Amino acid sequence: MMLLCAHVPSYRLQVALRERAGVCNPSSILADQLQRGHAIDATFQAKREGVHIGMTLVQAQAAAPNATVLVHDAERCAQGWEDALDALDRVSPLIDSASEGTAYLDMRGIAGAAHDWIASAKEALGEIDLSFRIGAAENKFVARAAALVADGTVCEAGEERRLVAPLRVAVLDIEPEMIARLELLGITTLGELAALPHGPFVRRFGRHAQRWHHNAQGIDRTPFLPRAHQLQIAADLYGEGTVEHEEQVYFALRMLVERVHADLDRLGKRAALMHLQLECENGEERKLAVRIAQPTADRTMLFDLIRANVEGLTFEAPITGLRLRASELESGGTPATLFSGSDPDPRAVEVALARLESALGEAATQAHLTAGNRLESTFSYERFTPAPHCALGSVREEVPAAPVIAPPQLRLLEVREIDVVTVQDAPSFVGSPPQTVIRCAGPWRIDESWFERRIVRDEYDVLLEDGSLYRIFRQGGRWYIRGAYD
């Protein structure tokens, strides 16, 4: 199987520089945000001046005081990469978008030779204002390596190891800290890495090292995953006057929702995500992403959700343009319920969530239990989504209500050292002044390593004479409090 790789080195930085075409400063820093931001990429000149990926923006500006600071625009990068993938559709219908800036094309069944395919890809990408490198090889890693060696490189079967050998280990998918460790050991190129014995290398650096060692030998067993084609529906109002009052904004939004709804209804689709863009007379641009927990095509619900997100926004100048786009489309209508009398009103839930998120400025989340051997890893927070309704045709079983006994909830506290007196190696008195331990559960041993750092401790639950229930642990010869049960 011959693959093409279309790769844009430093894609996010190129997009930011493209938007600032008038800026010719060879020393530029790309930050994730201006306030308390970090450097996520930099030009070659900025790196020569001492800028490193991951350092704070303050540190980066201190290292390169004359550098231009650019801010990463995630939405613009995503849209630009979708445009590039749509252009590559003319070369092959099977495209694996590994990440923004790197795409692989399966050329099976496509007439011509590798150099003909590369020429076709360059022609298709001609209108995309980015510096693409095209390479061809039998697997994904070597195809990207071929693109990095030189634009238009074709690696024939059997030449993979020779082609990747001169490349530095930074081309692997490895954390910067691991790259630094390898360089300390004198391993700077893939050829040097491939020369190491496989078994000892994997045992020393972990299971991920197996993939690194294979890549260094020109081997890549990563499967090809064709992207799903996305359909988007959009409507806009530009050049049709300005709006200065809240009622005018809502009237314009209702018109856009009607247009989008008509297209959704015609295609039999439901939308799970709405994008609203507002532009003002003074050049200000505001973008909102409205997530819908239960995809819908109901025009009233769509309008209510968008309105709830717009409420409270203030603008310094009249609005001159609005654009509404529906994405993450699903087929079919809105699921109906058989027993809807006791169901919560999905519209009321969605609108309440939208208003809550608009007021707080962040998404509503819910906690989920996860498997983990430490308290910190036994739960996670995910975006809140209402429970799915009981679909038509399903049956609700009447289950007798069982008595609810609320278990005590562990509340994590700031870790601090405490006094503990043990008897037969178990805690018997806790705190100062000491309280008698009525009951004790444990110990639970925590023993894990993260690179050079090792965590070893024994945790206990102790019930004290005043009725308090705590989680404590012993680490080394000292005791600490970890949490309290409410």
N, C-alpha and C positions, 0 to 999 in steps of 0.2 A: 504494500500500500504506500503510494507516494503522497506526502502531505506538503502543502505550502504553508508557510508561516508569514503572516503580515504583522510586523512588529514596529511599534513607535517607541524608541527609547525615551524615557522620561516623559511619558504621555501627558500627565497632569501639568508638568511644567511647560510643555509645548503649547497646551491649550491656553494656559495663563499668558504666555508670551504672545500668542497669536491675538488675544484680546487686547493686548497693549502693544500693538504693532508700531506705534510711534516711539516706544522706549527702546533705545539701542544700547543700553548699558550691558556690557558682557558679564557683569557680576550681578546676578539676581538670585533672590531667595524665595522659595515658595513655602508659605506658612499655612497651617490648617485654619488659623484664625488670628486676628490682630491682637485681641486682648488675651494675654497669657497663652499665646500660641507657641507652636513648636515648628521647627524646620522639617518639612517632609520631602523636600528636594531642593536642589541648587544647581546653578550652572557650573561648568568646569572651572571658570575663573573664581567663583565664590568658594568652591571647595579648595582650590589652591591657597586661598587666603585663610583657610582654617575652619570653614563651615562644615559641620558634620550633620548627617541626618539624625534627628531625634533630639538635638540640643534645643533649648528654649530659644524663642525669638530674640530675647534680650542678649543671650550669649552669641547667637549668630550675628546680630548687628554689631556686637562688640568686636567679633573676629573680622567682619567685613563692613566697616562703617559706611563705605560709599556704595554698598549694594542696594539695588532696588528691591523692595519687598512686595511680593505678589501674594494674593490670597486665593486659596483653592476654591473653585466653584464646582461642587459635586454634581449639581444638576446639569450645568453646561457640559461637563465632561461626559456624563452619561448620555446626553442627547447627541453630542458629537460622535461618540463611539457607535451609537445606534445608526447614525447616518453612514458611517464607514462600513458597518456590517451590511447595511442595505445595498451599498455600492458593490460589495464583494459577492452579493447574491448573483450578480451577473456572470461571475466566474465559476462558482460551484454552489449547488443548493444545500450542501452539507458543510456547515460552519460551526466550529467549536470555539466559542468566545471564552477563553480561559480567564481573562481579566481585561479590564479596560486598557487598551494599548497592545494587546496580543490576541491574535485570532489564527486558527488553523483551518485549512480548507482540505477536505478529502477530494482528491482528484480522480478517484476510480471512475472509469467510464467516460472521462472527458477526453476528447480527441486532442492529439498533439503531444509534444514532448515537454519536459520540465521548463525549458527556457521559453517555450511558447506560452505556457501557463503564467509564468512570471510576467511576461509582457502584457498578457491580458489583465492580470491583477493591477499592474501599474496604470494601464489605461482606465480601468474602472475607478481607481482611486485618484484620478487626475484632478477632479474637482474638489477633493478634500485637501484643505490647506494644512497638511501635516507631513513631516519627514518620515515616510514609511521605508522600512527595509524588508525585502522579500527574500526568503530562503526556502529551499526544498530539501527534504530528506525522507527517510523511511519511518521515522518516529517524531513525536512532538518536540522533545528536548533538543534533538540534533537539528531539527528544522529551525528552531529559534536560534540555536548556536550558529547555524549557517548564515542566518540573517545578520547576526552580530559580527561575524567574521568579515563579511563584505556584502553589500547589497547585490542581490542576484546570484548568490552562491548556491550551487547544487551539489549535495553530498551523495555520491553514489553508494550503493549497498556495499558494505565491507570496509568503507573508509571512515566510519563514524568515530572510532576512537582516535584516529590520527587527526581528524578535523577539530575535535573538542580539546585535545591535549594542551594547546598553548593558552587556552582561556583561563582567566582567573577564577578562583572558587566563588567569587561574588555572583557569578551567573547562576549558581544554584539557589534554590529556595531555602535559604538558611538565614537565621537571625544574625544581626551584626556581631553580637557577642560570640557566637560560635565561629564566625569567620575570623575574629580576632584570636580565638584559641587555636585555630588551625594554623594561622600565620605565625603564632608564637612557636609552634612545633616545626616551622620551616615549610609548611605546605601552602603554597601560594597559587599553584596552577592545578587544573584538572588532571594533567599528566602525572604530577607528583602524587595526587590523591589516588589515582587509579593504580599506581605502583604499590600502594600499601596492601598488606594481606587483608582479605575481606573479613574473616572471622574476628581477629583481634580489634580491628577498627570498629566494627559494629558493636562488639561487647563494650568498648570504651565509651562510645558516643551515643548508644541507644538505638532503638529500632528504626528511627528515621534515617540513621546513617546508612542503612542498607540501600535506600533509594539514592542517596548522594553518591555512594560508591558505584552503583550501576550507571548513573548518569555520567560520571567521570569516565566510564568505559564506553560511552556512546549507547547505552541501553536505557530504554524508557518503555515501561509497560503500562503507562497511564492510558486508560481507555479514551476513545474519541467520543465526545458527548455533543451531538448536534444541538444547536440552540433552537428553542421554540420560537416561531415567528409570532410577534406581537402585533395586535391590531389596536390602533389608537383612533379615537374620534375627537375632533376638536371643533370649536366655534369661536369666533372673535368679533369684536366691535372696535374698529380703529378708523380714525378719520371721519367719525360721525358726530363731531361736537365734543363737548366736555360735560362732566357732571360734577356738581359742587355740593349737593345735598344728599343725605342718607337715602331718602326715598328714591332719588334718581338712580343711585347705585343699585338698589334692590330691584328696580324696574329693569335695568340693563341686565342684571344677573338672571332675572326670570326669563328674559328673552334668550339668553345664551343657553340656559337649562332646557328651554323648549326645543332649541335646535339640536342639542346633544341628545335629548330624549327621543326626538324623531329618528335620528340615525340609529340609536340603540334599538328602538322598536322595530325599525326596518330590518336590522340584521339579527334580531332575536338574541341580543346580548344583555348582560348585566355588568355593571361597573363596580370594581372594588376600590378604585382610587381615582380621585378627581384632583386636577392641578389647575389652580387659578392664578393668573398673572395680571397684575394691575400696574399700569404705567401712568405717571403724572406729568403735568405740563412742565414741571421743573426738572424732568429727567429721572425722578425717583422711580424705582421699580420694586414692587413687592410681590413675592411669590408665596403661595400657600399650597400645601399638600393635604388634602382631606381624605383620610383613610376611612373606609366603610367596612365595618366588621362583617356584615352580611351583605354580599353584593346585591345590588338592586338596580332596576331601571325605572322606579317610581319617581315621576317628575317632582311631586310634592316633597318627598323625602330628600331627594337630591338638593332641592332649593333650600329646604330647612337646614340641612347639614352645612351647606356653603354659607348661608346667612349666619348661622351660629358661629362660624369661624371668622367671619368678617366683622361681626359686632364688636365694637370697642376699638377698632383700628382708627387711627387718626392720620391725616395726610396734610402736608404743608401747602399743597397746590391742587387745583382741580384734576380729576382723573380724565385722561384723554384716551385710554384704551384698555380693554379687558379681553383676556383670552381664557377660555375654559376648555380643558382637555380631559377626556376619560381614558383610563388605561387599566391594565390588569382585568381584561374583559373575560367573562365566562358565558357559556351558552345556556339557553333556557330561561324560563321565567323565574319569578320569585317563589320559593317553596311555600306551599300552603300547609295549614295545620288542620288536623281533624278535630281536635278538642281545643279550641282557641279561647274558651271562656276564662281559663286560669292562666293563660300565657301572658307575659308582660308585653306591652305595646312596643314592638321593635323600633318604631319611629321615635317614640318618647325616649327610649334608652339611648339611641344613637344621637339624638339632638342634645340630650343632657350631657353625654360624654363629650360631644364636640364643644359645648359651651364651657365645660369644666377644663378641657385641654386648652381652649383659647384663653381662659382666665389665668391658668397656671403657667402657660407657656411651655408645657411639656406633656408627653403622652401619659394617660392613665395606665398603671401597671397592676399586675396581680402576682402574688407569690406562688411558686410551684416547688414542691419537694423534689429533690434530686438525690441520687445515690452518692454518698461521700463518707469518708472516714473522719472528717473534721467538721466541726459545727459550721465553719465559714463556707463549706462547700456542699451543705445539705439542703440549700434552697437557692432559688434564682428568681429574678423578676422578669416578667415578659409583658408585652402589651396586652391590656385587658380586651377580651373579645367576649360578647354575650354568648351564652350556651345556645347551640343550634336548636331550632324548633322541632317538634315531633312532626315528621312529614306525613302527608296524606297516605293512608294505607297502613301506617304503623299502629301498634296497639300499646296503650299505656296500661301496665299492670298495676292494679291497686295493691299496694304493699302496706300492711299495718304499720303505723308510726311507732317506731321504737323509742324508748326513753332516751333522751339526749343527755349524755354525761360529758361535759366539756373537760377535756384533759388540760392540765396546766401547760401554759405556753412559755417556752424559754425565751427570755429577753437578753440578748447579748449586751454586756457591759464593757466599759473601758477596762482593759486588763490592768490589774494592779496587784502588787505583792501583799499577802496577808500572813498572819501568824497562825500556824497549825501545829497542834501537839498530837503525835501519833502514839497508838498503843498497838503493838504487834503489827507495825507497818501500815496501819489503817488510821485515818483521821478520827480523833476522839474529841478534840476541843478546837474550835475555829473562832478566829477573830480576837479583838482586843477591846474590852475585856473578853476573855474566852467564854464561849457558849458550848454547852455539851451537845455532842452529836447524838441525836436520838436514833436515826437510821442512816445507813450508808450503803450506796450502791456503787459498784465498780471494783477494781479499776478497768478502764478501757484504754488500751495502749495505742498511742499514735506514734508511728515510726515511718517516716518518709524522707526522701532526699530530693533536692532540686539543685542540680549541678553540684556545686561544692558545699551547699548549705544543707544541714541535716536537722530535722525536727524530731525529737524524741520526748514524749511526755505521757503521763498517766492521768486520766480524768476520772473524777468522782462526782456523784450527786449526794449531797448531805442535807438531812433534815435536822434543823437546830431546835433547841428547846423552846424558843419563842415562836415556833411555827414557820420560820423562814426556810425556803428550799433553794439551795444554790448549786451551781456547777463550779467546781474548783479543779485545779490540776497541779501536779507536781512536775517540775522540770529541773533536772539536776538535783540540788539539795534545797530548792526553794519552792514555796507554794504561792499560787496566784488564784484570784477569783476570775471566772470567765463569764458567768451569766447568772440570772435570777429567774425563778419560775413565778409567773403571775397566776 
